[in-house]
Amino acid sequence: MEEKNRVLRVAELNFAIKQLLESNVPLLWVRGEISNLVRAASGHWYFSLKDDQAQVRCVMFRHKNQLLREPIANGQLVEVLAVATLYEQRGDFQLTVEQMRPAGLGILYEQFERLKQLLESEGLFAAARKRALPAFPRRIGIVTSPQAAALRDVLTTLKLRLPSVPVLLYPAPVQGTGSAEKIASAIQIANRRAECDVLILCRGGGSIEDLWAFNEEIVARAIAASDIPIVSGVGHETDFTIADFAADERAPTPTAAAQRVAPDRHALLGSMRDKAQHLERTQRNRLQNAMQALDYLQRRLVHPAQQLQRRAQQLDQLQQRLQRAFTHRKQQQHWQWQSLVQRLRAAGSDFARLRDQQANLAQRLNKAMRAVQAQRAGRVENLAQHLILLDPKQVLARGYSLVQDANGSVVSDAGQLAVGAELRITFAKGWARTEVKERGEL
């Protein structure tokens, strides 16, 4: 109740309505006729959009209207992208305009995007199908209107850059009804004649309607089917057409297209001068190096007689070195022989001593072997006696016997037997089978 009975100030009301509008009405396009246009000193534009039934106030701020390429005037039918808002100081409902275009451009833009997507899906814009432009064209073709102002700029640029190359004009209107078909026909004629190495599509700047011929499908397909590389020089740098995407290369302006297809004569001449100077320096350096090498070889060149004399001296030196080496080797062998003779003589005196020592060691070895053999024989005989004493047959021979049950186990306790059990008794000679009749304990 307190909220309903609250009294608002006008500023609060206008602010609340402004917030309500801006939060609930999206950014939208509105079509209407411009009226009451005022260009303020601040650069902002104030005007009304109207139709036959209503009107609405609009404002387009300076930083937005400076982006428009075409001037506007009262009575012009336009489409604006705007935000619905409220001017709080006066409580006026108005549109804050973000973009503006002549009425009908929205349809053109939609047609542009549909065709662009279609041709792109077919691969007409693929980088793989685009061809490189010739570095030095023999003839340059231009598809444009003979009355086009951009044609003079292109011809002037080509004349300054490469005046020796002929330029062929394939006339076609670049604006108006039927212009797209005639542009496509001019491209086809240039391909049939095969008179030039590269084609320039030439058209100066303008509105989207002025450039629309270069957005037609027939022109794009003629460009894609061309055997001659094509450079698109249509409009200003910010203008894009379907022809730009289909062409082998896009230039931002017609003049830039001319600069792209024709190398700069002055730059080429300068480059040739630089290469000639470099070649001259290289040849001069090679000649100087060859002359120095020749001087060096001349200094090394010796008369054959001098060569023979030098070789003879080298031969004498080698002979002397061989003689000295032979003598030195002979002396070394003589010294080695004398050393061996002395060592043999010294070894002869020790031979008898070594022989006596060997005989003594042999006697000691035989004596030790006999002693070990006798010791081992006595031990073996002792072990044999123990084995004889442990032989079970010897025990049986003294009157004892071996009792086994039916499983073959030795019976040592009468308590293990049951009356009626069969037993096997082994004697010193033979065995017998018996049955338990009675059992007792000791």
Secondary structure, 3 states (H helix, E strand, C coil): CCCCCCCCCHHHHHHHHHHHHHHHCCCEEEEEEEEEEEECCCCCEEEEEECCCCEEEEEECHHHHCCCCCCCCCCCEEEEEEEEEEECCCCEEEEEEEEEEECCHHHHHHHHHHHHHHHHHCCCCCHHHCCCCCCCCCCEEEEECCCCHHHHHHHHHHHHHCCCCCEEEEECCCCCCCHHHHHHHHHHHHHHHCCCCEEEEEECCCCCCCCHHHHCHHHHHHHHHCCCCEEEEECCCCCCCHHHHHCCEECCCHHHHHHHHCCCHHHHHHHHHHHHHHHHHHHHHHHHHHHHHHHHHHHHCCCHHHHHHHHHHHHHHHHHHHHHHHHHHHHHHHHHHHHHHHHHHHHHHHHHHHHHHHHHHHHHHHHHHHHHHHHHHHHHHHHHHHHHHHCHHHHHHCCCCEEECCCCCECCCHHHCCCCCEEEEECCCCEEEEECCCCCCC
